[in-house]
Amino acid sequence: MLKERIVIKVGSSILVENQLINMQRMQALAELIASFSEKYEIILVSSGAVAAGYTRLSLDKSDLTNKQVLASIGQPLLMELYAELFKKYNIITSQILLTAYDFDSRKHTQNAQNAMEVLLKNGVLPIVNENDVIATGELKYLGFGDNDQLSAYVTHYFNASLLVILSDIDGYYNDNPHTNKNAKMYKTIHKISKEELEANATPHNQFATGGIVTKLKAANFLLENNKKMFLTSGYELEFVREFLQVGIKSGEWSKGTLFAPLK
C-alpha cells in the first residue's frame, strides 16, 4: 500500500530554549515521527542550526557573517543529535541542504527529487534545512529567509500532500491571542487575503526568523498549488498526533488550523 507523503517543519522556537537546544522536545519529536513512520512517508524540515552553533561559540547573531558561521558550526551538531535520537527507532537520517536557487534550476530540482525518492523508498528520514552559509538575507535570489517558505517548497516539489508546521503559534486566530484573550482560532481556512499576507512578521523567539505572516505565505503558496497545510503547537504534540491519526480523515481535531483548498 502506498503511503501518503507529508512534510513536518519544526521551528527554532520549539527546538531552542534559553539559548540551548531543548533535548526533551527533540526526543518528543523523534518519537512522534517514528510512531507515524509506518503510516506516512515523512520529510522533516528543521530549523535550529544557528542556535546549535551558538551553544559552542557565542558570536553576535545580529552580524550576518557571524550568523553564517554559527549555522556552519551548528548544522553538523544538529544532525548528530537527530542521528542519535532516531537510531533508537532504527531510522537512518540524511541531510539535505537547499537554497531557493535549487528550485529555480530544473536540473538541481530533478537531482534533489531523484535523491529524495531513493531515500524515502529505503525508509530513510530526510532532514532538510536551508543552506544558511550561502543563502543569506542579503542574497535574496538565493534565500528563502525562513524555513516556513522552504518547507512549503519542499512539500510542493517533493510531491507531498500536506505540510505540518509545529510552532509556538498554535493556530491562526482572528486577532492576536497574546494581546486579546477573546481571540478565536480558525479551524479551516480556504483563502488568505492580500492584507493578511502583507502584514508585518512578528517572531517571538530571538532565533526565529518568521512569525504568523511567513506561515500564511507558506500556506498561500500551497493553497495555490492545491495542497494542504496544518499549523499547530510544537509544545503539545498530542494535537498533531490527533490530527494525523484521525483528524485528517474525520475533519475533527482539538487545536490547530488547517489551510485547505476548496474541493
Legacy VTK file of the C-alpha trace (Angstrom):
# vtk DataFile Version 3.0
C-alpha trace
ASCII
DATASET POLYDATA
POINTS 263 float
0.000 0.000 0.000
1.301 3.415 -0.949
1.949 5.711 1.987
0.841 9.319 1.977
3.827 11.667 1.890
3.925 14.564 4.350
6.384 17.237 5.459
6.829 18.197 9.109
8.511 21.516 9.848
9.794 22.376 13.315
10.948 25.887 14.154
13.750 27.259 16.303
11.206 28.461 18.841
10.412 24.813 19.596
13.922 23.377 19.496
15.673 26.181 21.396
15.081 27.428 24.917
17.322 29.801 26.899
19.815 29.689 24.018
20.176 25.908 24.352
18.817 23.011 22.314
15.844 21.538 24.182
16.610 17.812 24.077
13.296 16.847 25.654
11.403 18.427 22.753
13.745 16.887 20.189
13.151 13.477 21.772
9.380 14.003 21.705
9.580 14.997 18.024
11.615 11.896 17.189
9.100 9.672 18.990
6.230 11.330 17.104
7.858 10.852 13.697
8.849 7.268 14.477
5.297 6.431 15.569
3.944 7.533 12.172
6.705 6.074 10.005
4.567 3.063 9.062
1.627 5.232 8.001
3.396 8.120 6.261
6.492 8.881 4.250
7.887 11.787 6.265
10.287 14.582 5.335
11.482 16.727 8.247
12.356 20.407 7.750
14.277 21.507 10.828
15.489 24.899 11.982
17.979 25.224 14.827
21.423 25.266 13.176
22.271 28.823 14.289
21.063 28.115 17.811
23.055 24.874 17.963
26.163 26.721 16.784
25.647 29.371 19.444
25.895 26.701 22.153
29.535 26.172 21.073
30.577 29.695 20.040
28.846 32.823 21.402
29.043 35.182 18.446
26.862 38.254 17.939
23.873 36.897 15.978
22.953 40.349 14.635
26.006 40.206 12.369
25.237 38.386 9.107
28.627 36.699 8.742
28.561 35.560 12.359
25.155 34.028 11.735
26.533 32.130 8.741
29.441 30.888 10.871
27.081 29.762 13.640
24.966 27.884 11.095
28.035 26.110 9.694
29.062 25.038 13.226
25.549 24.154 14.337
24.286 22.192 11.335
26.504 19.111 11.891
25.782 19.275 15.640
22.056 19.293 14.917
22.361 16.383 12.504
24.397 14.399 15.044
21.657 14.892 17.645
18.956 13.759 15.208
21.002 10.733 14.121
21.391 9.591 17.738
17.727 10.171 18.587
16.400 8.238 15.579
18.926 5.433 15.997
16.749 4.280 18.914
13.924 3.647 16.393
16.215 2.051 13.760
15.633 5.037 11.470
18.521 6.294 9.358
18.648 10.067 8.903
20.040 12.061 5.996
20.856 15.727 5.484
19.614 17.831 2.572
20.673 21.491 2.393
18.801 23.599 -0.152
18.501 27.170 -1.418
15.764 28.836 -3.422
18.103 28.654 -6.418
17.896 24.861 -6.310
14.165 25.112 -7.047
14.753 27.670 -9.802
17.103 25.276 -11.577
15.313 22.412 -13.316
18.449 20.266 -13.160
19.032 20.914 -9.449
15.377 20.246 -8.659
15.410 16.966 -10.579
18.640 15.846 -8.883
17.145 16.580 -5.457
13.900 14.805 -6.375
15.786 11.718 -7.546
17.739 11.513 -4.290
14.606 12.116 -2.217
12.739 9.262 -3.886
15.544 6.790 -3.158
15.840 7.961 0.463
12.120 7.594 1.147
11.899 4.289 -0.715
14.530 2.917 1.666
12.883 4.192 4.839
15.409 6.970 5.453
14.275 10.193 7.144
15.447 13.180 5.050
16.152 16.229 7.240
16.057 19.448 5.246
17.395 22.873 6.126
18.272 25.978 4.178
21.949 26.268 3.287
22.425 29.318 5.512
26.117 29.741 4.756
25.363 30.855 1.190
21.609 31.612 1.315
21.585 34.838 3.306
19.109 37.674 3.604
21.418 39.870 1.538
21.323 37.344 -1.303
17.563 37.363 -1.784
17.737 35.498 -5.061
19.331 32.596 -3.189
17.469 32.700 0.102
14.011 31.875 1.384
14.672 33.909 4.524
12.830 31.426 6.725
12.082 27.720 6.878
8.316 28.230 6.624
8.784 29.203 2.976
11.336 26.447 2.449
9.016 23.798 3.884
6.220 24.874 1.541
8.548 24.480 -1.447
9.718 21.098 -0.153
6.089 19.982 0.154
5.290 21.038 -3.404
8.422 19.993 -5.269
8.869 16.669 -3.447
5.256 15.668 -4.080
3.930 15.670 -0.523
0.223 16.256 0.054
0.446 18.008 3.421
2.758 20.334 5.336
2.562 20.286 9.136
4.143 23.298 10.854
4.946 22.810 14.534
5.321 26.237 16.069
4.951 28.457 19.124
1.905 29.757 17.202
-0.675 27.010 17.807
-3.104 28.068 15.079
-4.389 31.040 13.102
-6.590 33.433 15.084
-8.930 36.281 14.153
-6.815 38.534 16.409
-3.528 38.382 18.318
-4.089 35.843 21.139
-1.144 37.324 23.072
-2.975 40.623 23.480
-6.624 39.572 23.114
-7.772 36.733 25.368
-11.016 36.538 23.395
-9.271 35.860 20.074
-10.795 32.884 18.230
-8.803 30.250 16.389
-9.858 29.431 12.831
-10.365 25.710 12.297
-10.151 25.742 8.492
-9.005 28.419 6.035
-9.547 28.212 2.273
-8.319 31.647 1.174
-5.846 34.212 2.521
-6.288 37.905 1.746
-3.608 40.197 0.358
-3.755 42.298 3.528
-3.013 39.271 5.696
-0.038 38.326 3.524
1.441 41.835 3.669
1.226 42.347 7.454
4.449 42.655 9.466
6.069 39.420 10.622
6.190 39.024 14.407
8.650 36.331 15.547
8.620 35.668 19.307
11.963 33.886 19.688
15.384 35.523 19.259
16.489 32.662 16.998
13.280 32.676 14.945
13.074 34.442 11.581
9.378 34.212 10.894
6.027 34.771 12.542
2.430 34.243 11.545
2.890 36.095 8.247
5.621 33.756 6.996
3.330 30.852 7.829
0.462 32.469 5.933
2.736 32.943 2.917
3.717 29.279 3.089
0.059 28.284 3.347
-0.903 30.554 0.450
1.760 29.015 -1.796
0.402 25.554 -1.033
-3.226 26.574 -1.491
-2.316 27.942 -4.927
-0.798 24.540 -5.721
-3.790 22.555 -4.409
-2.033 21.278 -1.286
-2.770 21.492 2.441
-1.016 22.918 5.489
-1.761 22.277 9.161
-0.477 24.780 11.732
-0.409 23.660 15.352
1.573 23.685 18.589
5.066 22.245 18.720
4.974 22.313 22.510
1.960 19.999 22.834
2.426 17.235 20.274
-0.789 15.476 21.232
-2.612 17.882 18.916
-0.632 16.989 15.799
-0.792 13.326 16.803
-4.587 13.541 16.993
-4.757 15.305 13.626
-2.539 12.770 11.841
-4.253 9.781 13.428
-7.896 10.699 12.918
-8.469 14.389 12.261
-7.059 14.410 8.756
-9.798 11.939 7.734
-12.652 12.792 10.113
-12.328 16.574 9.967
-12.306 16.775 13.764
-9.323 17.903 15.858
-8.784 19.808 19.102
-6.274 22.548 18.279
-4.720 23.836 15.093
-5.699 25.434 11.782
-5.963 23.538 8.515
-5.351 25.507 5.332
-7.039 23.543 2.577
-8.159 24.353 -0.983
-11.866 24.313 -1.673
-12.910 20.953 -3.057
LINES 1 264
263 0 1 2 3 4 5 6 7 8 9 10 11 12 13 14 15 16 17 18 19 20 21 22 23 24 25 26 27 28 29 30 31 32 33 34 35 36 37 38 39 40 41 42 43 44 45 46 47 48 49 50 51 52 53 54 55 56 57 58 59 60 61 62 63 64 65 66 67 68 69 70 71 72 73 74 75 76 77 78 79 80 81 82 83 84 85 86 87 88 89 90 91 92 93 94 95 96 97 98 99 100 101 102 103 104 105 106 107 108 109 110 111 112 113 114 115 116 117 118 119 120 121 122 123 124 125 126 127 128 129 130 131 132 133 134 135 136 137 138 139 140 141 142 143 144 145 146 147 148 149 150 151 152 153 154 155 156 157 158 159 160 161 162 163 164 165 166 167 168 169 170 171 172 173 174 175 176 177 178 179 180 181 182 183 184 185 186 187 188 189 190 191 192 193 194 195 196 197 198 199 200 201 202 203 204 205 206 207 208 209 210 211 212 213 214 215 216 217 218 219 220 221 222 223 224 225 226 227 228 229 230 231 232 233 234 235 236 237 238 239 240 241 242 243 244 245 246 247 248 249 250 251 252 253 254 255 256 257 258 259 260 261 262
